[in-house]
Every structure is written in structure tokens, then in C-alpha cells.
Amino acid sequence: MSCYALRLPESLKLAAKRIAAADDTTMNQFFVVAIAEKISAMETAKFFEQRAALDGAGTAQATWDKVGANTPLPDDNWTQ
């Protein structure tokens, strides 16, 4: 594991501290998860760009448009 000194505006530090406390975790864990989520989002976007190129669609948006054109199945419900 490595260490990295992070320069953080006070307003972001306070928000991170508040959110981490509400989630009953440490600020370090909050930052690790936030960085992991960002990396995941960026790599997912890259994956879809690569898939779109293989598919000949040219862009990830064209691939998403194909998905968006389909009507959801009756069991495709998301309730919270």
C-alpha cells in the first residue's frame, strides 16, 4: 500500500468528513471508494468505446442508443 499527500480545499474536506461520518467510515476509506468508483466509471466508458469500435457503430453513444430503443421487459423493475 502506498501513501499520497492530498491537497484538498477546505470545503471538500469538510464535506468528505461529514459524508464519511454519516456512512460510519473513515475519510481515508471514503477517498479510496470515491477513487475506485471514478476509475470504474472511466474504464467502463473506455470499454464501451472499444466495443462500439468493434461493432462498427463508431461511438459508445451509438451503442447506448441501441439499448435505449428496446422496451423494458415486464420484470425489469427497479424499486427501492
C-alpha positions as CSV (number, residue, x, y, z in Angstrom):
1,M,0.0,0.0,0.0
2,S,1.3,3.5,-0.7
3,C,0.7,6.9,0.7
4,Y,-0.2,10.1,-1.1
5,A,-0.4,13.6,0.3
6,L,-3.6,15.1,-1.0
7,R,-4.1,18.8,-1.3
8,L,-7.8,19.4,-0.7
9,P,-9.9,22.6,-0.5
10,E,-11.3,23.0,3.0
11,S,-14.9,22.9,1.7
12,L,-14.3,19.5,0.1
13,K,-12.6,18.2,3.2
14,L,-15.5,19.2,5.4
15,A,-18.0,17.6,3.0
16,A,-16.0,14.4,2.8
17,K,-15.6,14.3,6.6
18,R,-19.4,14.8,7.0
19,I,-20.3,12.2,4.5
20,A,-17.8,9.6,5.8
21,A,-19.1,10.1,9.3
22,A,-22.7,9.7,8.1
23,D,-21.6,6.4,6.4
24,D,-19.8,5.3,9.6
25,T,-16.4,5.1,7.8
26,T,-13.1,7.0,7.7
27,M,-12.2,9.7,5.4
28,N,-9.4,7.5,4.0
29,Q,-12.0,4.8,3.2
30,F,-14.3,7.4,1.7
31,F,-11.5,8.6,-0.6
32,V,-10.4,5.1,-1.6
33,V,-14.0,4.2,-2.6
34,A,-14.5,7.5,-4.4
35,I,-11.3,7.0,-6.4
36,A,-12.3,3.4,-7.2
37,E,-15.7,4.5,-8.4
38,K,-14.2,7.1,-10.7
39,I,-11.7,4.6,-12.1
40,S,-14.5,2.1,-12.7
41,A,-16.7,4.7,-14.5
42,M,-13.9,5.8,-16.7
43,E,-12.8,2.3,-17.6
44,T,-16.4,1.3,-18.3
45,A,-16.7,4.2,-20.7
46,K,-13.5,3.1,-22.4
47,F,-14.8,-0.5,-22.6
48,F,-18.0,0.7,-24.4
49,E,-16.0,2.9,-26.7
50,Q,-13.8,-0.1,-27.7
51,R,-16.9,-2.3,-28.1
52,A,-18.6,0.3,-30.3
53,A,-15.5,0.4,-32.5
54,L,-15.6,-3.3,-32.9
55,D,-19.3,-3.2,-33.7
56,G,-18.8,-0.6,-36.4
57,A,-21.1,1.8,-34.6
58,G,-18.3,4.2,-34.1
59,T,-19.2,5.7,-30.7
60,A,-20.4,4.5,-27.4
61,Q,-23.4,6.7,-27.7
62,A,-24.5,4.7,-30.8
63,T,-24.2,1.5,-28.7
64,W,-26.3,3.0,-25.9
65,D,-28.8,4.2,-28.5
66,K,-29.4,0.6,-29.5
67,V,-30.1,-0.4,-25.9
68,G,-32.4,2.6,-25.4
69,A,-34.5,1.7,-28.4
70,N,-35.7,-1.5,-26.7
71,T,-38.8,-1.5,-24.5
72,P,-38.0,-2.8,-21.0
73,L,-39.3,-6.3,-20.2
74,P,-42.2,-6.5,-17.6
75,D,-39.9,-7.9,-14.9
76,D,-37.3,-5.1,-15.4
77,N,-38.4,-3.1,-12.5
78,W,-36.1,-1.3,-10.1
79,T,-37.7,-0.5,-6.8
80,Q,-36.1,0.9,-3.7
